[in-house]
Amino acid sequence: MKKLHLKALFILMIIMVSCSKEETHFEEEKTQLVYPENPLTIDQINDKITATINATGDFDWSKVDPHFLWSAVIHGDNILTIGYGEKGESFSEGENKQIISKKDEVLIVVAQQENAKVAELKTVSHEIINVVDVGIENINTIIELRKHKYVRYLEPNGYNHYKGKESFRSSSGCNDNSATINPAHYTTIAPNNAQVSWNFSKHNIPQAWNVSTGAGVTIGLIDTGVSESQSLLNASGFNDGYSSGRTVQKYGTFIDSGWWWSSNYDGPHDKCGHGTAMASAMASPRNDNGMPVGVAYNSNLVAYRATEDVLLNDYHERKGVSDALTQLGRRSDVKIISMSIGYVWSIGNIKDAVKYAYSKNKLIFAAGGTSTSFTNGFGVIFPASMDEAVAVTGVDDGANYERCETCHSGSKIDFTIIMEGDNDTSKSPPVLGFYNGTRNYTGGSSVATATTAGIAALVWSKYPNWSREQVLNRLKQSSAFYPNRSSDFGYGNIDALKAVQ
């Protein structure tokens, strides 16, 4: 009898466990989310993004549900950008078999959910950074990838429809026009009518030239390229007058194609005008042509056409910038990288590339933001918002610090450069124009950033054996608020003369 009781008890326990498992499975099935079959509309996506930014000041694709992310992917040429590897594995160099195997595992998941073979997937792998772009159609691909231990982030890098309530195009963006420069906005120096922008004296840049002119330092510019029609920023005129013994190199990483997997590079030449203006502010030659002089007029320049304008809202621009960053990062001669471009939220593949360039001891300057009144509400934009970047903005020349009319400010700003007259009077710095013999006005945080990069080149030229940290510390020590820091303007205006002494 005792044995029978034990046997019955054992059977009862098995039944109870089985029922418990069935109930648990039933509960899991009951709570499993079911997403709509159709994607959200572009307006629905944009409304959610705008509401999130207004509420939090930022937007993060990792915090949206799979259906929202999938909808943006569908409206963005079906491109899903996958940051793979373990946490903190942003980049790798050489033949890293372990990281390759992690990418392969991730692509197997994609292939399974897309009912395809890995070899049939449309993919673009990035060099150096651990990112792969892949074409997808199914929401389950996103659901399963988010569970995978080797997926760091998922982003719809082809989604370029977000413009908010107004256009995000910067007011200091594309402009290949020329302007008549007011003689009150520059002074002349040797040789014979070389023009110095009015704001240079506010930072003691002409006085700093008695100590350093940037010789021996190479600045990397990531922007819209440099105009082939402006000879003073090309090989034919870069060495002229007091500017000598230096080099200018031009490359292109922007792809102009409707096909996201294309390799149809658009060349190194500027078609926008913004990059040309930045190159002028940093490194325009000091000669007798009666043209504006750059801050570091004896520095070398490596210019990349990585974007078609200042707004990083396009897949090819995002990839172009990340490729330019990694290429400049690999160059031992490049010490400084200047980027007067950005977006209102962070972009994973660019973030990874910034981290790579930073790991190579590059001093990276980025514009805090120059835009319409609507985007001024966003504070410091990406990538200036990153800890690895030095954020710069523009202020006016009044007694009290006030940001220039279209400039951003905030706790992430490190330095300021005077960009306009007090009370919003029109007085932007003059720079070289898009075409030979022309000049133009260009201001905002864009030129403030290029100017700061030029000052850093003066310091590094004076102290060629210094580290990045030593150069950055000298800039801080030479600024108006040091050792304190403003909540909106960082260390404030830089004194270039003090920095090179």
C-alpha positions as CSV (number, residue, x, y, z in Angstrom):
1,M,0.0,0.0,0.0
2,K,2.8,2.4,0.8
3,K,4.4,1.8,-2.6
4,L,1.1,2.6,-4.3
5,H,0.7,5.8,-2.4
6,L,4.2,6.9,-3.4
7,K,3.6,6.0,-7.0
8,A,0.3,8.0,-7.0
9,L,2.0,11.0,-5.4
10,F,4.8,10.9,-8.0
11,I,2.2,10.8,-10.9
12,L,0.4,13.7,-9.3
13,M,3.6,15.7,-9.1
14,I,4.3,15.1,-12.8
15,I,0.8,16.3,-13.7
16,M,1.1,19.4,-11.6
17,V,4.5,20.3,-13.1
18,S,3.2,19.7,-16.6
19,C,0.1,21.9,-15.9
20,S,2.3,24.5,-14.5
21,K,4.5,24.5,-17.6
22,E,1.5,24.7,-19.8
23,E,0.0,27.6,-17.8
24,T,3.4,29.5,-18.0
25,H,3.6,28.9,-21.7
26,F,0.0,30.1,-22.1
27,E,0.8,33.3,-20.1
28,E,3.9,33.9,-22.3
29,E,1.8,33.5,-25.4
30,K,-0.9,35.8,-24.0
31,T,1.6,38.6,-23.3
32,Q,3.5,38.4,-26.5
33,L,3.1,41.6,-28.5
34,V,1.5,41.6,-31.8
35,Y,2.5,44.4,-34.1
36,P,0.5,45.9,-37.0
37,E,1.3,44.5,-40.4
38,N,1.7,47.9,-42.1
39,P,4.4,50.4,-41.2
40,L,3.7,53.7,-39.6
41,T,3.5,56.7,-42.0
42,I,6.3,59.2,-42.3
43,D,4.1,61.8,-40.5
44,Q,3.5,59.4,-37.6
45,I,7.2,58.7,-37.3
46,N,8.1,62.4,-37.4
47,D,5.4,63.3,-34.9
48,K,6.8,60.8,-32.4
49,I,10.4,62.0,-33.0
50,T,9.4,65.6,-32.5
51,A,7.4,64.8,-29.3
52,T,10.3,62.9,-27.8
53,I,12.8,65.6,-28.6
54,N,10.5,68.3,-27.2
55,A,10.1,66.2,-24.0
56,T,13.6,65.0,-23.4
57,G,15.9,67.1,-25.7
58,D,17.1,63.9,-27.5
59,F,16.0,61.0,-29.6
60,D,17.3,57.4,-29.3
61,W,16.4,54.6,-31.7
62,S,17.2,52.0,-29.0
63,K,14.2,53.3,-27.0
64,V,11.5,52.8,-29.6
65,D,9.6,49.6,-30.1
66,P,10.4,47.2,-33.0
67,H,7.5,48.3,-35.1
68,F,8.5,52.0,-34.9
69,L,12.1,51.1,-35.9
70,W,10.9,48.8,-38.6
71,S,8.6,51.5,-40.0
72,A,11.6,53.9,-40.3
73,V,13.7,51.2,-42.0
74,I,10.9,50.6,-44.6
75,H,10.7,54.3,-45.3
76,G,14.5,54.5,-45.5
77,D,15.2,52.2,-48.5
78,N,15.0,49.2,-46.2
79,I,18.4,49.9,-44.8
80,L,19.2,48.6,-41.3
81,T,22.5,49.7,-39.8
82,I,23.8,47.2,-37.3
83,G,26.5,47.9,-34.8
84,Y,27.8,44.5,-33.9
85,G,30.3,43.2,-31.4
86,E,30.2,43.2,-27.6
87,K,29.6,46.4,-25.6
88,G,32.4,48.8,-26.2
89,E,33.7,47.0,-29.3
90,S,33.2,50.0,-31.6
91,F,36.1,49.2,-33.9
92,S,38.8,46.7,-34.8
93,E,41.9,46.7,-37.0
94,G,43.5,44.0,-39.0
95,E,42.2,40.5,-39.5
96,N,40.3,40.1,-36.3
97,K,38.7,36.6,-36.6
98,Q,36.7,37.0,-33.4
99,I,34.9,40.1,-34.5
100,I,34.4,38.7,-38.0
101,S,32.7,35.6,-36.5
102,K,30.4,37.9,-34.5
103,K,29.4,39.7,-37.6
104,D,28.8,36.4,-39.3
105,E,26.5,35.3,-36.4
106,V,24.5,38.5,-36.7
107,L,24.1,38.1,-40.5
108,I,22.9,34.5,-40.1
109,V,20.1,35.8,-37.9
110,V,19.2,38.3,-40.6
111,A,19.3,35.6,-43.3
112,Q,17.0,33.3,-41.3
113,Q,14.4,36.0,-40.7
114,E,14.6,37.2,-44.3
115,N,14.2,33.7,-45.7
116,A,17.5,34.0,-47.6
117,K,21.0,32.9,-47.7
118,V,23.7,35.1,-46.2
119,A,25.3,35.5,-49.6
120,E,22.0,36.7,-51.0
121,L,21.7,39.7,-48.6
122,K,22.5,43.2,-49.7
123,T,25.2,44.3,-47.3
124,V,27.8,47.1,-47.0
125,S,30.5,46.5,-44.4
126,H,32.4,49.4,-42.9
127,E,36.1,49.4,-42.7
128,I,37.6,49.6,-39.2
129,I,34.3,50.3,-37.3
130,N,32.2,47.3,-36.4
131,V,29.2,48.2,-38.5
132,V,27.3,46.5,-41.3
133,D,24.4,47.9,-43.3
134,V,21.9,45.3,-44.6
135,G,18.7,45.4,-46.6
136,I,15.7,43.9,-44.7
137,E,12.0,43.6,-45.1
138,N,10.6,41.7,-42.1
139,I,9.9,43.1,-38.6
140,N,10.9,39.8,-37.1
141,T,14.5,40.5,-38.2
142,I,14.6,43.5,-35.8
143,I,12.9,41.6,-33.0
144,E,15.4,38.8,-33.2
145,L,18.4,41.0,-33.6
146,R,17.5,43.0,-30.5
147,K,17.8,39.7,-28.5
148,H,21.3,38.9,-29.9
149,K,24.3,39.3,-27.6
150,Y,26.5,40.6,-30.4
151,V,24.2,43.5,-31.5
152,R,25.2,46.8,-30.0
153,Y,22.6,48.9,-31.8
154,L,20.2,49.0,-34.7
155,E,19.4,52.2,-36.6
156,P,17.5,53.1,-39.8
157,N,20.3,55.1,-41.4
158,G,18.4,55.4,-44.7
159,Y,15.6,57.3,-43.1
160,N,16.0,60.9,-44.2
161,H,12.5,62.3,-44.0
162,Y,12.7,64.0,-40.6
163,K,12.6,67.8,-40.8
164,G,10.4,68.7,-37.8
165,K,8.2,71.8,-38.1
166,E,10.7,73.6,-40.2
167,S,13.6,72.8,-42.5
168,F,16.7,71.7,-40.6
169,R,19.0,73.1,-43.3
170,S,21.5,75.4,-41.5
171,S,21.5,79.1,-42.3
172,S,25.3,78.8,-42.7
173,G,25.0,75.9,-45.1
174,C,25.5,75.8,-48.9
175,N,26.4,79.1,-50.5
176,D,28.6,79.5,-53.6
177,N,27.7,83.2,-54.0
178,S,30.1,86.1,-53.6
179,A,29.7,89.2,-51.5
180,T,31.1,92.7,-51.4
181,I,33.1,92.9,-48.2
182,N,32.9,96.1,-46.2
183,P,36.4,97.5,-45.7
184,A,35.6,98.1,-42.0
185,H,35.4,94.3,-41.6
186,Y,39.0,93.6,-42.2
187,T,42.5,95.1,-41.8
188,T,45.4,94.7,-44.2
189,I,48.9,93.4,-43.5
190,A,51.9,92.4,-45.4
191,P,52.4,91.2,-48.1
192,N,50.6,94.0,-49.8
193,N,46.9,94.0,-48.8
194,A,46.5,90.6,-47.3
195,Q,43.2,90.8,-45.5
196,V,42.7,89.9,-41.8
197,S,39.1,89.3,-40.6
198,W,37.8,91.8,-38.0
199,N,37.2,89.1,-35.4
200,F,40.9,87.8,-35.5
201,S,42.0,90.7,-33.5
202,K,39.4,89.9,-30.8
203,H,41.4,86.7,-30.2
204,N,44.9,88.1,-30.7
205,I,45.4,85.9,-33.7
206,P,47.6,88.4,-35.7
207,Q,49.8,88.8,-32.6
208,A,50.1,85.0,-32.3
209,W,51.5,84.9,-35.9
210,N,54.7,86.5,-34.5
211,V,55.2,83.2,-32.6
212,S,53.6,80.6,-34.8
213,T,51.9,80.2,-38.2
214,G,50.9,76.6,-38.1
215,A,53.9,75.2,-40.0
216,G,54.4,71.4,-39.7
217,V,50.8,70.7,-38.5
218,T,48.2,68.9,-40.6
219,I,44.5,69.6,-40.2
220,G,41.9,67.2,-41.4
221,L,38.7,68.9,-42.6
222,I,35.5,66.8,-42.9
223,D,32.8,68.7,-44.7
224,T,31.5,69.3,-48.3
225,G,35.0,69.4,-49.8
226,V,37.0,72.3,-51.3
227,S,36.0,74.1,-54.5
228,E,38.2,73.2,-57.5
229,S,37.5,76.8,-58.7
230,Q,39.2,78.4,-55.8
231,S,42.9,78.1,-56.7
232,L,44.2,79.5,-53.3
233,L,42.9,76.3,-51.6
234,N,44.2,74.0,-54.3
235,A,47.8,73.0,-55.1
236,S,48.2,75.8,-57.6
237,G,47.9,78.6,-55.1
238,F,48.1,77.1,-51.6
239,N,51.8,77.9,-51.4
240,D,52.1,81.6,-52.1
241,G,53.4,84.7,-50.4
242,Y,54.1,84.1,-46.7
243,S,52.6,80.6,-47.0
244,S,55.2,78.1,-48.1
245,G,56.4,74.5,-47.8
246,R,53.0,73.0,-47.1
247,T,50.6,70.6,-48.8
248,V,46.9,70.4,-49.6
249,Q,45.2,67.0,-50.3
250,K,41.6,66.4,-51.3
251,Y,39.6,63.2,-51.0
252,G,36.0,62.1,-51.4
253,T,34.0,59.6,-49.4
254,F,30.5,60.8,-50.3
255,I,28.6,58.6,-52.7
256,D,26.1,60.3,-55.0
257,S,23.7,57.5,-55.9
258,G,20.1,56.4,-55.5
259,W,21.4,52.9,-54.7
260,W,22.6,52.7,-51.1
261,W,25.0,49.9,-51.8
262,S,26.7,51.8,-54.6
263,S,30.4,52.7,-54.7
264,N,30.0,55.6,-57.1
265,Y,32.1,58.2,-55.2
266,D,31.3,61.7,-56.1
267,G,34.9,63.0,-56.0
268,P,36.7,65.5,-53.7
269,H,35.4,68.8,-55.0
270,D,33.0,71.0,-53.1
271,K,29.6,71.6,-54.8
272,C,28.1,73.4,-51.8
273,G,30.5,76.1,-50.7
274,H,30.5,75.3,-47.0
275,G,33.6,73.2,-46.9
276,T,35.5,75.9,-49.0
277,A,34.6,78.5,-46.4
278,M,35.8,76.3,-43.6
279,A,39.1,75.6,-45.3
280,S,39.6,79.3,-45.9
281,A,39.0,80.2,-42.2
282,M,41.6,77.6,-41.2
283,A,44.3,77.7,-43.8
284,S,43.8,80.2,-46.6
285,P,47.3,81.5,-47.7
286,R,48.8,84.8,-46.7
287,N,49.7,86.5,-50.0
288,D,49.3,89.7,-51.9
289,N,46.1,88.8,-53.7
290,G,44.0,91.0,-51.5
291,M,42.1,88.0,-50.1
292,P,41.2,86.8,-46.5
293,V,44.0,85.0,-44.6
294,G,43.4,81.8,-42.7
295,V,44.3,81.4,-39.0
296,A,47.0,78.7,-39.6
297,Y,48.2,80.0,-43.0
298,N,51.2,77.7,-43.0
299,S,49.5,74.5,-41.9
300,N,48.9,71.5,-44.2
301,L,45.3,70.6,-45.1
302,V,43.6,67.3,-45.8
303,A,40.1,68.0,-47.0
304,Y,37.3,65.4,-47.3
305,R,34.1,65.7,-49.3
306,A,32.1,63.5,-47.0
307,T,28.7,65.3,-47.2
308,E,26.7,67.3,-49.7
309,D,25.6,69.8,-47.1
310,V,26.0,70.4,-43.4
311,L,23.0,68.3,-42.3
312,L,23.8,64.6,-41.8
313,N,20.4,63.3,-42.7
314,D,21.3,61.0,-45.5
315,Y,22.7,57.4,-45.5
316,H,25.5,58.3,-47.9
317,E,26.5,61.3,-45.8
318,R,26.5,59.3,-42.6
319,K,28.7,56.7,-44.2
320,G,30.8,59.3,-45.9
321,V,31.6,61.0,-42.6
322,S,32.3,57.7,-40.8
323,D,34.7,56.7,-43.6
324,A,36.5,60.0,-43.6
325,L,37.0,59.8,-39.8
326,T,38.5,56.4,-40.0
327,Q,40.8,57.3,-42.9
328,L,42.0,60.5,-41.1
329,G,42.4,58.4,-37.9
330,R,44.8,56.1,-39.6
331,R,47.1,58.9,-40.7
332,S,49.9,59.6,-38.4
333,D,50.5,63.1,-39.8
334,V,47.0,64.4,-39.1
335,K,46.8,65.9,-35.6
336,I,43.5,67.9,-35.8
337,I,40.1,67.1,-37.2
338,S,37.5,69.8,-37.8
339,M,33.8,69.0,-38.4
340,S,31.3,71.9,-38.9
341,I,28.5,69.4,-39.7
342,G,26.1,67.5,-37.6
343,Y,22.6,66.3,-36.7
344,V,20.1,66.7,-33.9
345,W,20.6,63.2,-32.5
346,S,23.5,60.8,-32.4
347,I,24.3,58.5,-35.3
348,G,25.8,55.2,-34.4
349,N,28.3,54.6,-37.2
350,I,29.6,58.2,-36.9
351,K,29.9,57.8,-33.1
352,D,31.9,54.6,-33.6
353,A,34.2,56.4,-36.1
354,V,34.7,59.4,-33.8
355,K,35.8,57.0,-31.0
356,Y,38.2,55.4,-33.4
357,A,39.8,58.7,-34.5
358,Y,40.0,59.7,-30.8
359,S,41.8,56.5,-30.0
360,K,44.4,57.6,-32.5
361,N,45.0,60.7,-30.4
362,K,43.3,63.1,-32.8
363,L,42.1,66.4,-31.4
364,I,38.5,66.6,-32.8
365,F,36.6,69.9,-33.0
366,A,32.9,69.9,-33.8
367,A,30.3,72.7,-34.3
368,G,27.9,73.1,-31.5
369,G,25.1,74.0,-34.0
370,T,24.2,76.8,-36.3
371,S,20.6,76.7,-37.5
372,T,17.1,78.1,-37.7
373,S,15.3,79.4,-34.6
374,F,13.5,76.0,-34.4
375,T,16.7,74.0,-34.0
376,N,18.2,76.4,-31.5
377,G,16.0,74.6,-29.0
378,F,17.9,71.4,-29.4
379,G,21.1,72.7,-27.6
380,V,24.4,71.3,-28.7
381,I,24.1,68.9,-31.6
382,F,25.8,65.7,-32.5
383,P,28.8,65.0,-32.8
384,A,29.8,68.0,-30.8
385,S,27.7,66.5,-28.0
386,M,30.2,63.6,-27.6
387,D,32.8,63.5,-24.9
388,E,35.4,62.7,-27.5
389,A,34.7,66.0,-29.4
390,V,35.6,69.6,-28.5
391,A,32.4,71.6,-29.0
392,V,32.6,75.2,-30.3
393,T,30.0,77.9,-30.8
394,G,29.9,81.5,-31.8
395,V,29.2,84.6,-29.7
396,D,28.9,88.3,-30.4
397,D,31.4,91.0,-29.5
398,G,29.4,92.6,-26.8
399,A,30.5,93.1,-23.2
400,N,28.3,90.2,-22.0
401,Y,28.5,86.8,-23.6
402,E,25.6,86.2,-25.9
403,R,25.5,83.5,-28.6
404,C,25.4,84.6,-32.2
405,E,21.9,84.8,-33.7
406,T,21.8,81.3,-35.1
407,C,24.3,79.6,-32.7
408,H,23.6,76.9,-30.2
409,S,24.9,76.9,-26.6
410,G,24.8,74.6,-23.6
411,S,26.8,72.6,-21.1
412,K,28.6,70.6,-23.8
413,I,30.3,73.7,-25.3
414,D,34.0,74.0,-24.6
415,F,35.1,77.2,-26.4
416,T,33.6,80.2,-28.1
417,I,34.8,82.5,-31.0
418,I,33.4,85.9,-31.7
419,M,31.3,85.7,-34.9
420,E,29.1,88.8,-35.1
421,G,28.6,92.3,-33.8
422,D,26.7,93.1,-30.7
423,N,22.9,93.4,-30.9
424,D,22.8,91.0,-33.9
425,T,24.5,93.5,-36.2
426,S,25.5,91.9,-39.5
427,K,29.2,91.4,-39.2
428,S,30.2,87.8,-40.0
429,P,33.9,87.0,-40.8
430,P,35.0,87.4,-44.5
431,V,36.4,84.2,-46.1
432,L,37.5,83.2,-49.6
433,G,34.6,82.7,-52.0
434,F,33.8,79.6,-54.1
435,Y,35.4,81.0,-57.2
436,N,38.8,82.7,-57.8
437,G,39.0,86.3,-56.9
438,T,35.8,86.2,-54.8
439,R,35.0,86.6,-51.1
440,N,32.0,86.0,-48.9
441,Y,30.7,86.3,-45.4
442,T,30.3,83.1,-43.4
443,G,29.6,82.9,-39.6
444,G,27.9,80.8,-37.0
445,S,29.4,77.9,-35.0
446,S,30.7,76.4,-38.3
447,V,33.4,79.1,-38.8
448,A,33.9,79.3,-35.0
449,T,34.9,75.6,-35.1
450,A,37.3,76.0,-38.1
451,T,38.8,79.1,-36.4
452,T,39.4,77.1,-33.2
453,A,41.0,74.3,-35.1
454,G,43.3,76.8,-36.7
455,I,44.3,78.2,-33.3
456,A,45.0,74.6,-32.1
457,A,47.3,74.2,-35.1
458,L,49.2,77.4,-34.1
459,V,49.8,75.9,-30.6
460,W,50.8,72.4,-31.9
461,S,53.2,74.1,-34.3
462,K,54.9,76.0,-31.5
463,Y,55.0,72.8,-29.3
464,P,55.3,69.9,-31.8
465,N,56.1,67.3,-29.2
466,W,53.0,68.0,-27.1
467,S,50.2,65.5,-26.6
468,R,46.6,66.2,-27.5
469,E,45.8,66.7,-23.9
470,Q,48.6,69.3,-23.5
471,V,47.4,71.3,-26.5
472,L,43.8,71.1,-25.3
473,N,44.8,72.2,-21.8
474,R,46.7,75.2,-23.2
475,L,43.6,76.3,-25.1
476,K,41.6,76.1,-21.8
477,Q,44.2,78.0,-19.9
478,S,44.2,80.7,-22.6
479,S,40.5,81.2,-22.5
480,A,38.5,83.9,-20.7
481,F,36.7,81.9,-18.0
482,Y,39.6,79.6,-17.0
483,P,39.8,77.9,-14.5
484,N,36.0,78.2,-14.3
485,R,33.6,77.0,-16.8
486,S,30.4,78.6,-18.0
487,S,27.2,76.5,-18.1
488,D,26.5,77.7,-21.7
489,F,29.9,78.8,-23.2
490,G,32.5,76.5,-21.7
491,Y,35.9,78.2,-21.1
492,G,34.8,81.1,-23.3
493,N,36.8,83.1,-25.9
494,I,40.4,81.9,-26.6
495,D,43.4,84.2,-26.6
496,A,45.6,82.9,-29.4
497,L,48.6,84.9,-28.4
498,K,48.4,83.6,-24.8
499,A,48.0,80.0,-26.2
500,V,51.2,80.0,-28.2
501,Q,53.4,81.7,-25.6
